[in-house]
Each structure stands twice: as structure tokens, then as C-alpha cells.
């Protein structure tokens, strides 16, 4: 289960977060400075690593120092210190919502600017590499370094705005859609779906059969694997996750 590497990252974020939250609570300016420093350090490390190993986009195969252990793989992908920036953004958002009690007044101009920024940033991160994917070659090293340094942080800012707007009553139809009760049971299965879906991908695409890649075929593959992933996730949840949560509540009452 190689994809479970992120659980280690998540645990490390969880371990360091109380110290950061304590600083935000007791010494707000120092807390914000530390958070800003961690975000800046993460962006800097991503940029320098991408440059040092010559990591091109979109195919992310290092071109320099390939005789080095880290150069044989993507040294940016699964390191805690290259992924902490979005986590810090989430912590800061939570802190701001807690301090304001989700009661913030925004003018129409600020709302327009916020939504425009979030939409433009999100689309730029998702579709910014479309041209290179479409034509099958890598971007320049300079372009790759800039994108690798800022893309995850930028994406987290776009998501943070959506959460902020919805939490403070400015989400409109977006908040209605995201708050739809249908999502609640699926939301409870996301962890199990994360754990099990790569197995289904390996099983399906690892078979010896020929398939034609087209838009309609990929839609069918996606929907079929999505349904299967959540179906198996439901079984895993009621047989493993739910009983463990029940035991935790018995032994560690909240």
C-alpha cells in the first residue's frame, strides 16, 4: 500500500500543529510570523529542489543527479517539508474562522475579488499544464520550477476562500451544493475509499487486455471505478472503521 505514505505526512503535521496553534493563541503576531515562515520555507524548498534535480513538468522525471537515491524518484512528491504549506493555510483559516466566530462582513467588491481570485487560481493550477500534456512535451525548467513551487500553495488558497465564503454566509449556491445532505454518507467513506481505490486501479489496469482511450471510455472507467471504490469502502467502513470508532468511544469517552 505504497500510497499510504501520506498518512505519515499527515501524522507529522498533526504532531507539530499544537505548537503552532499555541503560538497563534498566546502570541498572535509570532504565530502568524511562524506560519508565514513555514509557508515561505516550503515554497523555497520546492523551488530549489525542482531546480537542483532539474524536474520538468508535466512528467516530473528528474534530469540531473539521477545517480543519487533522491534523484531516481521525484524528491518533491512525498516529503513532509514539501507539503506543509497547504496544511498551514488550513490551520490559519480555521484560526480566523474561530476568532471571528464565522461572522465577517464583506462588501460586494471584496466578494467579487475573492471569488474571481479563487476561480482564476483554481483553474490555472488545474489547466495550467494542459498545453504540455496535449502536445506531449515538457515545459522549460524555469516554468516548471515556478509551477512546482507555488501550485499546491495556490490551490490551497483557492479552496480556503471557498470554505471561508461558505462558512461566513457568502457561499450562495456553492454553499447549498456543498452542504447537500447527500454528500454526508459519502463523506464518511472518503478515508476508506482513499485506502482501497488504488487496489482497484491496479487490478483493473494491470490486466492483460487492450482498451481504447477515448472520452467516453474514460468516463465509463472513472464512473465504474468510483462506484466500486465506494462500494468496497462501505464494506470496509462497517466491518473495520465503525467498530474501531465505537471501541474508541467506549475506552476514551469524550
N, C-alpha and C positions, 0 to 999 in steps of 0.2 A: 504494500500500500504506500507507494512512494509519494503520493500526493498528500499524505498526512504530515509532510514536513511543515505545513503551515500551522499545525497545532502547536509545534514547538515555538514558532514565532509568536503566536497568539498568547501563549503562556508567558513568554518573556515580556511582552507588552503589559500583560496583567500584573506581573511582579513589579515592574518599575512604576506603574501608574499611581499607586498610593502616594509615593513621594512627590510626584508632580502635582497631584490633587491637593496635597497638604500645603505645598508652596502656594498654589492658587488661592487656597482658603485663608492662609495666615499672612502671606506676603504676596499680594496680588501682582504687583509690578515685577517682582523677582520671578514669580511663576510664569508670567507672560514672556519674560525675557528668556527663561529656560526653554519654554516651548518653542519660541522663535528660533533659539539657537539650535535645538534638536532638528527642527524642520530644515533650517539652512544647512546644517551638517549633513543631513540625509541627502538633500539635493546636490550638495557639493561632492559627496562620496559617489553618488550615482554618476555624476558628470565625469569625475576623474577616472572612475573605474571603466566607464564606457570608452573614454579616450585612451587610457593606458592599454586596454586589451583590444582596441580597435573593433568595437562591437557595432556592426552595421544593422540598420533596420530596413525591412521588417523581419529579416530572417535570423538575426541575433546570434550568428555564429562568429565567435572571436577570430580575428585575423592575425593577432600578434600574441606572442608568449604562449603559443599552443603547446609547447613542451612543459609548461607549468601546469600543475594539477588544476588550478582555478581556470586556467586558460583553455582547458579541454572542454569545459562546460560554460554555461552562462553565469559568470560570477555575480551578476546582478539579481538573479531571479529569486533565490530563496534565503537571502541573508537578512537577519533581523534589522540591521542598521541601514539597509537599503529600502526598507518598507515601513519604517516607523512614522514617517511624515503624515500619511493619511490617518493613522491612529491618533496622532496628536491633534489633528484637525477635529476629529470626532470628540476628543476629550474637551477641547476648547468650546466646541458647540454645546456640549452638554453643560459645561460650566456656565456659559452665557444664558442658556435657557433656564438653568436653575436660579441664577442670580436675578433674572428678570421675571421669574415665575411665568414665563411664556407670554408676558404682556408687554408688547412692544408696538409703538405707533410708527407707521411708515407712510410717507407721502406717496402719491401715485408715481412721482418721478423716481423715487428710490425703488419702488416696486418694479417699475419698468426696467430700470438699470439692472436690478438684481436678477430678474428673470432673463433678461437679454444676455447678461454675462453667463448665467448658468447654462442656458441653451447653447450659446455660441461655444462655450468652453467644452461642454459635453460632446457636442457634435465634432469639434475639432480633434478631440482625443480619439474618438471612435473612428472617424473617417479621414483623419489627417494623413494616414498612410495608404489610402485607397489607391492612389496613382501608382505607387510602387508595387503593391500587391497585384494590381490589374495588369501591369506590364512585366512583372516578374523579375525585377532587379532591385538592388539596394540603394538607399539614399546615400548622400555623401556623409562622411564621418561627422562633419560639423552639425548637419541636420539631425543625425542620429543622436549625437550627444545632447543636443538641446531637448529633443523629444524625450529621450530616456531620463533626463534629469528632472523634467517638470511634469510629465504626463500624468503620473499617478497622483501627485500633489494637486494638479489642476482638476483632475476628475473628482477628488475628494472635496474640493471647494464647490464644484457644481452640485454634488449630492448634498453637501452641507446646506447649501442655500435652499434646496427643495425641502429638506427636513425643517429648517428654520422657518420658512414661509408657511408650511403646513401646521407647524406647532404653534405659531403665533396668530393663526386665523387668516392668513393671506394666501392660502393654498388653492382656494377656489375649486374648480373641477378636478384638478390634480389631487387635492386632498381627498375629495369624495371618492375618486378612483382607488387611491392607495389605501383608504380606510374601509373599503368594501369588505364586508364580513366574510365573503367567500375566500379571501386570502388567508384568514386566520388559521384554518386547519392545515393549509399548505405551508404556512409559515412555521408551524410546529414541526414540520417534517424536513425542513431545509438542511439541518445538520446530518440527518441520516441519509438524505439524498446526496449530499456532498460526499459522504463516506463511500457510498455504494455505486454512484453513477460511472466512475472510471472503469469499474469492473465490467459493466455492461458495454461500454465503448470498446474495451479491449476484446471482449468476446465477439462482438458484432463485426468490428472492422478487422479483427485478426483472423477471420475465417478465409479460407481459400475460395473466393468467388469473385467474379467480375461484376462491377456495378458502374453505371454511367452517372457521372457527376453533372447534374442539371439543377436548376432552381427548384423544380417540383420534386425531384428525388431527394434533395437535401432537406426540403420542408417535411417530407414524409419521414425521413430518417430522424430528423430533430423531434417531431411530434411523437413518433413511436418510442424513441428512447426516453423522452421526457415522461411519458405516461408510465413506461416500465420502471423508470428510476423512482418515481414517487410511489408506485405500487409496492415495490420492494422496500422502499423507505418506510412505508406504513407498517409492513410486517416487522421490520427491524425495530421500529419505534415501540410497537405494542409488546414485543417479546423481550426487548433489552432495555431501551431507553426509559420507557414509562415505569417499569418495575424498579429500576435503579433510582429514579426520581422519587418514587413512593417510599423506598427504603431510606433515602436521604432525609426525607421529611420526618420519618419516624425517629431516626437516630440523631438528627441535627434539627430540632424544631426551630422554626424562625419566629 
